[in-house]
């Protein structure tokens, strides 16, 4: 098991791995608070892809990967993933309501 250092490469290869065999592909997240490390692992029992980080800013990347895998599992492996990234950005922005006086 070799760690992939580039996030984009890990993302692309893990999506390809899922699309090749969606029934046996697994996705695992492991966080060790004492070390402050997050490890993401995608495997199909023949090939194992791992990505390790200790940067808190990369938690958003993990959320993006979760959304991609949820979409692939729910809609099927042939879904267009450009829809996922477009929806994610519009849905993530909360609606702000003022707390001031009404006039």
MOPAC internal coordinates of N, CA, C and O (Angstrom, degrees):
PM7 1SCF
backbone

  N    0.0000 0     0.00 0     0.00 0    0    0    0
  C    1.4424 1     0.00 0     0.00 0    1    0    0
  C    1.5209 1   109.69 1     0.00 0    2    1    0
  O    1.2310 1   121.15 1   -63.92 1    3    2    1
  N    1.2996 1   115.40 1   116.08 1    3    2    1
  C    1.4460 1   121.51 1  -179.12 1    5    3    2
  C    1.5216 1   108.43 1  -110.22 1    6    5    3
  O    1.2310 1   120.83 1   -42.29 1    7    6    5
  N    1.3151 1   116.01 1   137.71 1    7    6    5
  C    1.4544 1   120.54 1   177.60 1    9    7    6
  C    1.5281 1   109.28 1   -79.36 1   10    9    7
  O    1.2310 1   120.86 1   -44.35 1   11   10    9
  N    1.3133 1   115.96 1   135.65 1   11   10    9
  C    1.4583 1   121.57 1   175.46 1   13   11   10
  C    1.5182 1   107.09 1   -90.24 1   14   13   11
  O    1.2310 1   120.28 1   -50.89 1   15   14   13
  N    1.3144 1   117.07 1   129.11 1   15   14   13
  C    1.4640 1   120.45 1  -174.44 1   17   15   14
  C    1.5210 1   113.09 1   -87.28 1   18   17   15
  O    1.2310 1   119.55 1   154.34 1   19   18   17
  N    1.3194 1   118.46 1   -25.66 1   19   18   17
  C    1.4581 1   121.68 1  -178.89 1   21   19   18
  C    1.5254 1   110.30 1   -93.95 1   22   21   19
  O    1.2310 1   120.47 1   -52.02 1   23   22   21
  N    1.3441 1   116.71 1   127.98 1   23   22   21
  C    1.4635 1   120.78 1  -179.47 1   25   23   22
  C    1.5233 1   111.01 1   -64.31 1   26   25   23
  O    1.2310 1   120.18 1   136.82 1   27   26   25
  N    1.3301 1   117.26 1   -43.18 1   27   26   25
  C    1.4611 1   120.87 1  -177.78 1   29   27   26
  C    1.5265 1   111.42 1   -62.67 1   30   29   27
  O    1.2310 1   120.64 1   139.81 1   31   30   29
  N    1.3258 1   116.37 1   -40.19 1   31   30   29
  C    1.4652 1   120.01 1   177.63 1   33   31   30
  C    1.5335 1   110.86 1   -65.74 1   34   33   31
  O    1.2310 1   120.32 1   137.35 1   35   34   33
  N    1.3260 1   116.99 1   -42.65 1   35   34   33
  C    1.4629 1   120.71 1   178.03 1   37   35   34
  C    1.5228 1   110.96 1   -61.43 1   38   37   35
  O    1.2310 1   120.14 1   135.85 1   39   38   37
  N    1.3137 1   117.34 1   -44.15 1   39   38   37
  C    1.4599 1   121.98 1  -179.74 1   41   39   38
  C    1.5258 1   110.94 1   -62.67 1   42   41   39
  O    1.2310 1   120.09 1   131.61 1   43   42   41
  N    1.3135 1   117.44 1   -48.39 1   43   42   41
  C    1.4681 1   121.25 1  -179.03 1   45   43   42
  C    1.5263 1   111.92 1   -63.47 1   46   45   43
  O    1.2310 1   120.69 1   133.82 1   47   46   45
  N    1.3239 1   116.29 1   -46.18 1   47   46   45
  C    1.4705 1   119.46 1  -178.28 1   49   47   46
  C    1.5223 1   112.05 1   -68.28 1   50   49   47
  O    1.2310 1   119.73 1   145.41 1   51   50   49
  N    1.3341 1   118.11 1   -34.59 1   51   50   49
  C    1.4585 1   119.46 1   179.86 1   53   51   50
  C    1.5322 1   110.95 1   -71.01 1   54   53   51
  O    1.2310 1   119.70 1   143.33 1   55   54   53
  N    1.3331 1   118.18 1   -36.67 1   55   54   53
  C    1.4650 1   120.77 1   176.07 1   57   55   54
  C    1.5285 1   109.84 1   -66.42 1   58   57   55
  O    1.2310 1   119.88 1   139.00 1   59   58   57
  N    1.3304 1   117.84 1   -41.00 1   59   58   57
  C    1.4681 1   121.06 1   177.11 1   61   59   58
  C    1.5237 1   110.92 1   -62.81 1   62   61   59
  O    1.2310 1   120.36 1   139.74 1   63   62   61
  N    1.3196 1   116.92 1   -40.26 1   63   62   61
  C    1.4620 1   121.25 1   179.35 1   65   63   62
  C    1.5260 1   110.39 1   -63.84 1   66   65   63
  O    1.2310 1   120.23 1   137.51 1   67   66   65
  N    1.3236 1   117.17 1   -42.49 1   67   66   65
  C    1.4624 1   120.14 1   178.54 1   69   67   66
  C    1.5227 1   111.31 1   -65.76 1   70   69   67
  O    1.2310 1   120.38 1   136.58 1   71   70   69
  N    1.3169 1   116.88 1   -43.42 1   71   70   69
  C    1.4603 1   120.01 1  -178.87 1   73   71   70
  C    1.5241 1   111.93 1   -66.31 1   74   73   71
  O    1.2310 1   119.67 1   150.13 1   75   74   73
  N    1.3249 1   118.24 1   -29.87 1   75   74   73
  C    1.4629 1   121.04 1   179.43 1   77   75   74
  C    1.5241 1   111.62 1   -70.18 1   78   77   75
  O    1.2310 1   119.95 1   141.36 1   79   78   77
  N    1.3387 1   117.71 1   -38.64 1   79   78   77
  C    1.4669 1   121.03 1  -178.48 1   81   79   78
  C    1.5254 1   109.98 1  -148.87 1   82   81   79
  O    1.2310 1   119.85 1  -100.52 1   83   82   81
  N    1.3299 1   117.90 1    79.48 1   83   82   81
  C    1.4724 1   120.18 1  -174.68 1   85   83   82
  C    1.5272 1   114.45 1   -67.97 1   86   85   83
  O    1.2310 1   119.65 1   157.07 1   87   86   85
  N    1.3277 1   118.28 1   -22.93 1   87   86   85
  C    1.4704 1   119.98 1  -177.48 1   89   87   86
  C    1.5215 1   113.29 1   -74.43 1   90   89   87
  O    1.2310 1   119.71 1   151.42 1   91   90   89
  N    1.3173 1   118.17 1   -28.58 1   91   90   89
  C    1.4620 1   118.69 1  -176.31 1   93   91   90
  C    1.5256 1   113.67 1  -113.79 1   94   93   91
  O    1.2310 1   119.43 1  -174.32 1   95   94   93
  N    1.3151 1   118.69 1     5.68 1   95   94   93
  C    1.4626 1   121.32 1  -179.81 1   97   95   94
  C    1.5219 1   110.15 1   -85.25 1   98   97   95
  O    1.2310 1   121.37 1   -45.58 1   99   98   97
  N    1.3325 1   114.99 1   134.42 1   99   98   97
  C    1.4655 1   121.65 1   179.04 1  101   99   98
  C    1.5166 1   109.75 1  -122.59 1  102  101   99
  O    1.2310 1   121.30 1   -28.66 1  103  102  101
  N    1.3332 1   115.12 1   151.34 1  103  102  101
  C    1.4545 1   122.67 1   179.50 1  105  103  102
  C    1.5222 1   107.38 1  -128.60 1  106  105  103
  O    1.2310 1   120.45 1   -55.97 1  107  106  105
  N    1.3339 1   116.75 1   124.03 1  107  106  105
  C    1.4622 1   121.61 1  -175.92 1  109  107  106
  C    1.5206 1   109.39 1  -128.04 1  110  109  107
  O    1.2310 1   121.02 1   -42.73 1  111  110  109
  N    1.3443 1   115.65 1   137.27 1  111  110  109
  C    1.4625 1   121.96 1   173.40 1  113  111  110
  C    1.5191 1   108.07 1  -115.34 1  114  113  111
  O    1.2310 1   120.96 1   -41.70 1  115  114  113
  N    1.3174 1   115.77 1   138.30 1  115  114  113
  C    1.4566 1   119.22 1   175.96 1  117  115  114
  C    1.5268 1   108.09 1  -136.63 1  118  117  115
  O    1.2310 1   120.99 1   -52.67 1  119  118  117
  N    1.3313 1   115.72 1   127.33 1  119  118  117
  C    1.4570 1   121.15 1   178.71 1  121  119  118
  C    1.5142 1   109.10 1  -121.31 1  122  121  119
  O    1.2310 1   120.93 1   -51.90 1  123  122  121
  N    1.3175 1   115.83 1   128.10 1  123  122  121
  C    1.4728 1   121.69 1   176.15 1  125  123  122
  C    1.5245 1   107.45 1  -109.79 1  126  125  123
  O    1.2310 1   121.59 1   -71.69 1  127  126  125
  N    1.3328 1   114.57 1   108.31 1  127  126  125
  C    1.4592 1   120.03 1  -176.47 1  129  127  126
  C    1.5323 1   111.30 1   -64.67 1  130  129  127
  O    1.2310 1   120.22 1   141.35 1  131  130  129
  N    1.3186 1   117.19 1   -38.65 1  131  130  129
  C    1.4636 1   119.65 1  -177.20 1  133  131  130
  C    1.5359 1   111.67 1   -64.99 1  134  133  131
  O    1.2310 1   120.14 1   148.56 1  135  134  133
  N    1.3316 1   117.33 1   -31.44 1  135  134  133
  C    1.4607 1   120.89 1   177.47 1  137  135  134
  C    1.5289 1   111.95 1   -95.14 1  138  137  135
  O    1.2310 1   120.46 1   159.68 1  139  138  137
  N    1.3304 1   116.73 1   -20.32 1  139  138  137
  C    1.4545 1   120.80 1  -176.39 1  141  139  138
  C    1.5154 1   112.50 1    71.22 1  142  141  139
  O    1.2310 1   120.28 1  -148.65 1  143  142  141
  N    1.3402 1   117.07 1    31.35 1  143  142  141
  C    1.4592 1   120.92 1  -176.86 1  145  143  142
  C    1.5156 1   111.28 1  -115.86 1  146  145  143
  O    1.2310 1   121.30 1   -38.77 1  147  146  145
  N    1.3137 1   115.12 1   141.23 1  147  146  145
  C    1.4501 1   123.51 1   176.38 1  149  147  146
  C    1.5244 1   107.55 1  -115.45 1  150  149  147
  O    1.2310 1   120.46 1   -51.80 1  151  150  149
  N    1.3349 1   116.72 1   128.20 1  151  150  149
  C    1.4557 1   122.14 1   178.19 1  153  151  150
  C    1.5209 1   108.36 1  -120.79 1  154  153  151
  O    1.2310 1   120.72 1   -53.72 1  155  154  153
  N    1.3256 1   116.24 1   126.28 1  155  154  153
  C    1.4617 1   123.22 1   176.42 1  157  155  154
  C    1.5199 1   107.62 1  -109.43 1  158  157  155
  O    1.2310 1   120.73 1   -44.97 1  159  158  157
  N    1.3300 1   116.22 1   135.03 1  159  158  157
  C    1.4576 1   120.70 1  -176.94 1  161  159  158
  C    1.5249 1   109.29 1  -135.83 1  162  161  159
  O    1.2310 1   120.72 1   -48.34 1  163  162  161
  N    1.3299 1   116.23 1   131.66 1  163  162  161
  C    1.4587 1   122.95 1   175.63 1  165  163  162
  C    1.5204 1   106.69 1  -125.45 1  166  165  163
  O    1.2310 1   120.66 1   -54.45 1  167  166  165
  N    1.3398 1   116.35 1   125.55 1  167  166  165
  C    1.4549 1   119.78 1  -177.00 1  169  167  166
  C    1.5241 1   111.18 1  -144.03 1  170  169  167
  O    1.2310 1   121.48 1   -25.09 1  171  170  169
  N    1.3267 1   114.77 1   154.91 1  171  170  169
  C    1.4677 1   121.42 1   173.40 1  173  171  170
  C    1.5279 1   110.41 1  -128.21 1  174  173  171
  O    1.2310 1   119.74 1  -156.59 1  175  174  173
  N    1.3096 1   118.10 1    23.41 1  175  174  173
  C    1.4688 1   127.60 1  -179.31 1  177  175  174
  C    1.5307 1   113.51 1    72.48 1  178  177  175
  O    1.2310 1   119.76 1   173.63 1  179  178  177
  N    1.3190 1   118.07 1    -6.37 1  179  178  177
  C    1.4606 1   120.76 1   173.73 1  181  179  178
  C    1.5179 1   110.26 1  -112.72 1  182  181  179
  O    1.2310 1   121.07 1   144.32 1  183  182  181
  N    1.3092 1   115.56 1   -35.68 1  183  182  181
  C    1.4528 1   121.82 1  -178.37 1  185  183  182
  C    1.5256 1   108.29 1  -130.55 1  186  185  183
  O    1.2310 1   120.33 1   -40.34 1  187  186  185
  N    1.3247 1   116.97 1   139.66 1  187  186  185
  C    1.4584 1   121.78 1  -178.25 1  189  187  186
  C    1.5303 1   108.97 1  -128.46 1  190  189  187
  O    1.2310 1   121.01 1   -54.63 1  191  190  189
  N    1.3182 1   115.67 1   125.37 1  191  190  189
  C    1.4602 1   122.18 1   178.08 1  193  191  190
  C    1.5130 1   108.34 1  -114.35 1  194  193  191
  O    1.2310 1   120.31 1   -48.68 1  195  194  193
  N    1.3442 1   117.02 1   131.32 1  195  194  193
  C    1.4596 1   120.82 1  -179.73 1  197  195  194
  C    1.5193 1   110.09 1  -132.12 1  198  197  195
  O    1.2310 1   121.67 1   -34.36 1  199  198  197
  N    1.3339 1   114.40 1   145.64 1  199  198  197
  C    1.4593 1   121.78 1   176.74 1  201  199  198
  C    1.5212 1   107.91 1  -135.51 1  202  201  199
  O    1.2310 1   120.62 1   -49.14 1  203  202  201
  N    1.3190 1   116.42 1   130.86 1  203  202  201
  C    1.4663 1   121.26 1  -176.63 1  205  203  202
  C    1.5218 1   109.04 1  -124.27 1  206  205  203
  O    1.2310 1   121.12 1   -41.53 1  207  206  205
  N    1.3479 1   115.47 1   138.47 1  207  206  205
  C    1.4585 1   120.20 1   177.29 1  209  207  206
  C    1.5241 1   109.96 1  -147.24 1  210  209  207
  O    1.2310 1   121.47 1   -23.39 1  211  210  209
  N    1.3149 1   114.79 1   156.61 1  211  210  209
  C    1.4622 1   120.86 1   173.13 1  213  211  210
  C    1.5252 1   110.45 1  -125.64 1  214  213  211
  O    1.2310 1   120.45 1  -165.50 1  215  214  213
  N    1.3222 1   116.74 1    14.50 1  215  214  213
  C    1.4558 1   122.30 1  -179.81 1  217  215  214
  C    1.5268 1   110.75 1   -95.28 1  218  217  215
  O    1.2310 1   120.23 1   -53.58 1  219  218  217
  N    1.3111 1   117.16 1   126.42 1  219  218  217
  C    1.4611 1   121.55 1  -179.03 1  221  219  218
  C    1.5314 1   111.69 1   -67.18 1  222  221  219
  O    1.2310 1   120.02 1   152.41 1  223  222  221
  N    1.3283 1   117.56 1   -27.59 1  223  222  221
  C    1.4536 1   120.80 1  -179.36 1  225  223  222
  C    1.5285 1   111.91 1   -66.71 1  226  225  223
  O    1.2310 1   119.98 1   158.97 1  227  226  225
  N    1.3021 1   117.64 1   -21.03 1  227  226  225
  C    1.4581 1   120.57 1  -177.15 1  229  227  226
  C    1.5305 1   112.85 1   -83.26 1  230  229  227
  O    1.2310 1   119.83 1  -176.46 1  231  230  229
  N    1.3142 1   117.93 1     3.54 1  231  230  229
  C    1.4675 1   120.55 1   175.04 1  233  231  230
  C    1.5274 1   110.64 1   -65.18 1  234  233  231
  O    1.2310 1   119.86 1   148.93 1  235  234  233
  N    1.3212 1   117.88 1   -31.07 1  235  234  233
  C    1.4699 1   121.29 1   176.67 1  237  235  234
  C    1.5237 1   110.63 1   -64.24 1  238  237  235
  O    1.2310 1   120.49 1   145.49 1  239  238  237
  N    1.3203 1   116.66 1   -34.51 1  239  238  237
  C    1.4608 1   120.12 1   177.25 1  241  239  238
  C    1.5188 1   110.53 1   -65.10 1  242  241  239
  O    1.2310 1   120.61 1   141.52 1  243  242  241
  N    1.3375 1   116.44 1   -38.48 1  243  242  241
  C    1.4577 1   120.18 1   178.29 1  245  243  242
  C    1.5269 1   110.13 1   -64.31 1  246  245  243
  O    1.2310 1   120.03 1   139.78 1  247  246  245
  N    1.3260 1   117.55 1   -40.22 1  247  246  245
  C    1.4635 1   121.11 1   177.41 1  249  247  246
  C    1.5254 1   110.77 1   -62.44 1  250  249  247
  O    1.2310 1   120.44 1   140.44 1  251  250  249
  N    1.3190 1   116.76 1   -39.56 1  251  250  249
  C    1.4645 1   120.64 1   178.08 1  253  251  250
  C    1.5228 1   110.64 1   -63.69 1  254  253  251
  O    1.2310 1   120.19 1   137.22 1  255  254  253
  N    1.3369 1   117.24 1   -42.78 1  255  254  253
  C    1.4598 1   120.89 1   177.97 1  257  255  254
  C    1.5269 1   110.95 1   -63.99 1  258  257  255
  O    1.2310 1   120.06 1   140.31 1  259  258  257
  N    1.3271 1   117.50 1   -39.69 1  259  258  257
  C    1.4666 1   120.99 1   176.18 1  261  259  258
  C    1.5250 1   110.78 1   -59.45 1  262  261  259
  O    1.2310 1   120.32 1   133.39 1  263  262  261
  N    1.3219 1   116.99 1   -46.61 1  263  262  261
  C    1.4675 1   120.54 1  -179.91 1  265  263  262
  C    1.5269 1   111.20 1   -62.61 1  266  265  263
  O    1.2310 1   120.20 1   141.15 1  267  266  265
  N    1.3177 1   117.23 1   -38.85 1  267  266  265
  C    1.4658 1   120.55 1   178.83 1  269  267  266
  C    1.5224 1   110.30 1   -64.58 1  270  269  267
  O    1.2310 1   120.20 1   133.39 1  271  270  269
  N    1.3337 1   117.22 1   -46.61 1  271  270  269
  C    1.4634 1   119.70 1  -179.40 1  273  271  270
  C    1.5289 1   111.73 1   -67.18 1  274  273  271
  O    1.2310 1   119.69 1   142.14 1  275  274  273
  N    1.3345 1   118.19 1   -37.86 1  275  274  273
  C    1.4621 1   120.07 1   176.91 1  277  275  274
  C    1.5233 1   110.61 1   -62.23 1  278  277  275
  O    1.2310 1   120.57 1   138.76 1  279  278  277
  N    1.3227 1   116.52 1   -41.24 1  279  278  277
  C    1.4614 1   120.48 1   178.57 1  281  279  278
  C    1.5225 1   111.14 1   -65.51 1  282  281  279
  O    1.2310 1   120.20 1   135.90 1  283  282  281
  N    1.3237 1   117.23 1   -44.10 1  283  282  281
  C    1.4668 1   120.49 1   179.30 1  285  283  282
  C    1.5259 1   111.23 1   -62.81 1  286  285  283
  O    1.2310 1   120.27 1   141.12 1  287  286  285
  N    1.3221 1   117.09 1   -38.88 1  287  286  285
  C    1.4615 1   120.50 1  -179.16 1  289  287  286
  C    1.5276 1   111.74 1   -72.70 1  290  289  287
  O    1.2310 1   120.03 1   143.46 1  291  290  289
  N    1.3223 1   117.55 1   -36.54 1  291  290  289
  C    1.4583 1   120.28 1  -176.48 1  293  291  290
  C    1.5269 1   112.55 1   -80.96 1  294  293  291
  O    1.2310 1   120.26 1   137.82 1  295  294  293
  N    1.3271 1   117.12 1   -42.18 1  295  294  293
  C    1.4615 1   120.59 1  -174.36 1  297  295  294
  C    1.5213 1   113.95 1   -98.81 1  298  297  295
  O    1.2310 1   120.20 1   167.88 1  299  298  297
  N    1.3179 1   117.22 1   -12.12 1  299  298  297
  C    1.4547 1   120.36 1  -179.18 1  301  299  298
  C    1.5188 1   111.01 1   106.41 1  302  301  299
  O    1.2310 1   120.68 1   -21.46 1  303  302  301
  N    1.3348 1   116.30 1   158.54 1  303  302  301
  C    1.4603 1   120.55 1  -173.76 1  305  303  302
  C    1.5233 1   114.83 1   -71.47 1  306  305  303
  O    1.2310 1   119.52 1   169.87 1  307  306  305
  N    1.3187 1   118.52 1   -10.13 1  307  306  305
  C    1.4687 1   120.56 1  -177.63 1  309  307  306
  C    1.5274 1   113.21 1   -95.69 1  310  309  307
  O    1.2310 1   119.52 1  -172.58 1  311  310  309
  N    1.3258 1   118.52 1     7.42 1  311  310  309
  C    1.4616 1   122.22 1  -177.07 1  313  311  310
  C    1.5319 1   110.23 1   -69.03 1  314  313  311
  O    1.2310 1   120.89 1   -30.49 1  315  314  313
  N    1.3352 1   115.90 1   149.51 1  315  314  313
  C    1.4543 1   122.08 1   177.84 1  317  315  314
  C    1.5328 1   108.59 1   -80.14 1  318  317  315
  O    1.2310 1   120.24 1   -61.93 1  319  318  317
  N    1.3265 1   117.15 1   118.07 1  319  318  317
  C    1.4640 1   120.79 1  -175.18 1  321  319  318
  C    1.5222 1   113.12 1   -80.06 1  322  321  319
  O    1.2310 1   119.33 1   170.97 1  323  322  321
  N    1.3202 1   118.89 1    -9.03 1  323  322  321
  C    1.4592 1   119.55 1   177.08 1  325  323  322
  C    1.5289 1   110.41 1   -67.31 1  326  325  323
  O    1.2310 1   120.18 1   153.83 1  327  326  325
  N    1.3398 1   117.26 1   -26.17 1  327  326  325
  C    1.4609 1   120.88 1   175.77 1  329  327  326
  C    1.5268 1   111.34 1   -66.44 1  330  329  327
  O    1.2310 1   120.62 1   143.69 1  331  330  329
  N    1.3213 1   116.42 1   -36.31 1  331  330  329
  C    1.4714 1   121.19 1  -177.31 1  333  331  330
  C    1.5134 1   110.57 1   -65.79 1  334  333  331
  O    1.2310 1   119.95 1   134.24 1  335  334  333
  N    1.3100 1   117.71 1   -45.76 1  335  334  333
  C    1.4585 1   119.89 1  -177.63 1  337  335  334
  C    1.5112 1   111.29 1   -69.22 1  338  337  335
  O    1.2310 1   119.20 1   147.93 1  339  338  337
  N    1.3189 1   119.14 1   -32.07 1  339  338  337
  C    1.4558 1   121.38 1   177.56 1  341  339  338
  C    1.5143 1   112.21 1   -69.62 1  342  341  339
  O    1.2310 1   120.01 1   135.79 1  343  342  341
  N    1.3439 1   117.58 1   -44.21 1  343  342  341
  C    1.4592 1   121.82 1   179.41 1  345  343  342
  C    1.5108 1   111.46 1   -66.72 1  346  345  343
  O    1.2310 1   120.51 1   141.71 1  347  346  345
  N    1.3135 1   116.63 1   -38.29 1  347  346  345
  C    1.4559 1   121.07 1  -175.43 1  349  347  346
  C    1.5211 1   111.37 1   -59.83 1  350  349  347
  O    1.2310 1   120.42 1   140.25 1  351  350  349
  N    1.3223 1   116.81 1   -39.75 1  351  350  349
  C    1.4482 1   119.44 1  -177.66 1  353  351  350
  C    1.5208 1   111.90 1   -72.27 1  354  353  351
  O    1.2310 1   119.47 1   144.47 1  355  354  353
  N    1.3370 1   118.61 1   -35.53 1  355  354  353
  C    1.4600 1   119.72 1  -179.40 1  357  355  354
  C    1.5235 1   111.70 1   -78.02 1  358  357  355
  O    1.2310 1   119.44 1   144.37 1  359  358  357
  N    1.3317 1   118.66 1   -35.63 1  359  358  357
  C    1.4607 1   121.44 1  -179.35 1  361  359  358
  C    1.5195 1   112.40 1   -74.65 1  362  361  359
  O    1.2310 1   119.93 1   155.78 1  363  362  361
  N    1.3143 1   117.75 1   -24.22 1  363  362  361
  C    1.4552 1   120.78 1  -173.63 1  365  363  362
  C    1.5236 1   112.47 1   -76.38 1  366  365  363
  O    1.2310 1   119.35 1   162.69 1  367  366  365
  N    1.3317 1   118.85 1   -17.31 1  367  366  365
  C    1.4448 1   120.46 1  -177.18 1  369  367  366
  C    1.5236 1   110.05 1   -85.14 1  370  369  367
  O    1.2310 1   120.25 1   -62.40 1  371  370  369
  N    1.3447 1   117.13 1   117.60 1  371  370  369
  C    1.4647 1   119.87 1  -178.24 1  373  371  370
  C    1.5251 1   111.37 1   -74.88 1  374  373  371
  O    1.2310 1   121.29 1   -23.40 1  375  374  373
  N    1.3205 1   115.13 1   156.60 1  375  374  373
  C    1.4587 1   121.64 1   176.94 1  377  375  374
  C    1.5273 1   107.22 1   -87.42 1  378  377  375
  O    1.2310 1   120.81 1   -53.97 1  379  378  377
  N    1.3286 1   116.05 1   126.03 1  379  378  377
  C    1.4568 1   119.62 1  -178.96 1  381  379  378
  C    1.5274 1   109.60 1   -96.81 1  382  381  379
  O    1.2310 1   121.18 1   -46.79 1  383  382  381
  N    1.3203 1   115.34 1   133.21 1  383  382  381
  C    1.4547 1   120.99 1   177.03 1  385  383  382
  C    1.5231 1   108.31 1  -116.00 1  386  385  383
  O    1.2310 1   121.09 1   -42.43 1  387  386  385
  N    1.3064 1   115.52 1   137.57 1  387  386  385
  C    1.4531 1   119.85 1  -179.05 1  389  387  386
  C    1.5220 1   111.94 1   -74.76 1  390  389  387
  O    1.2310 1   121.03 1   -25.41 1  391  390  389
  N    1.3340 1   115.64 1   154.59 1  391  390  389
  C    1.4533 1   120.11 1   178.51 1  393  391  390
  C    1.5305 1   110.48 1  -111.86 1  394  393  391
  O    1.2310 1   120.65 1  -169.95 1  395  394  393
  N    1.2994 1   116.37 1    10.05 1  395  394  393
  C    1.4710 1   119.96 1  -176.97 1  397  395  394
  C    1.5242 1   112.51 1   -79.45 1  398  397  395
  O    1.2310 1   121.55 1     0.23 1  399  398  397
  N    1.3303 1   114.63 1  -179.77 1  399  398  397
  C    1.4663 1   120.49 1   179.57 1  401  399  398
  C    1.5072 1   110.93 1   -73.40 1  402  401  399
  O    1.2310 1   121.24 1   -32.11 1  403  402  401
  N    1.3155 1   115.24 1   147.89 1  403  402  401
  C    1.4612 1   119.70 1   173.93 1  405  403  402
  C    1.5093 1   108.85 1   -84.17 1  406  405  403
  O    1.2310 1   120.48 1   -36.74 1  407  406  405
  N    1.3067 1   116.70 1   143.26 1  407  406  405
  C    1.4755 1   120.53 1  -178.99 1  409  407  406
  C    1.4812 1   111.43 1  -108.72 1  410  409  407
  O    1.2310 1   120.10 1   180.00 1  411  410  409

